[in-house]
Amino acid sequence: MHPNIEELAKETMALDIEDRALLAGKLLLSLDEPTPSEVERLWLDEAERRLESYRAGRVQGIPADEVFREAARYYESEAAGVGLSFIAALHKAVDEIVEFPLATQVLRAGIRKKVLRHFSYNLFYGIETDCIVIVAVAHQRKRPNYWRTRLKIRSSDLAK
């Protein structure tokens, strides 16, 4: 136990009940937040599954610009001009991947990661014989399942 825990607990108990309740809520929420290394591992697991599904023909990709526009709309709603900066950063990262696809380390099963400059996103991608497949535009602090609904499942796979 950290030596200041007792002191911190004593100070906390001196707070009024509303402030203690607010602090307790924040502490409880923090227990559910994954660590950065856990988020990275979860994204790698998901990226690996996504690339394998793409390679097996179980899912089809969607145009990167469609995903980029959605993210840009969010940033633009937060602050004017940020959405355009996000799009520019994405395009720069994609251009770098296309020009130097082997420049990033293979993390697992053909999955590579390109860190997006100035934004809390990573691009996870795989290199195919005829194209580069970006399997995720992944927020560095969000768990991966928030984007699962974006996958387009082939109708022939629904019958299985």
Buried (B, 14 or more C-beta within 10 A) or exposed (E): EEEEEEEEEEEEEEEEEEEEEEEEEEEEEEEEEEEEEEBBBBBBEBBBBBBBBBEEEBBEBEEBEEBBEEBBEEBBEEEEEBBEBBBEBBEEBBEBBEEEBEEBEEBBEBBBBBEBEEBEBBBBBBBEEEEBBBBBBBBBEBBBEEBEEBBEEEEEEEEE
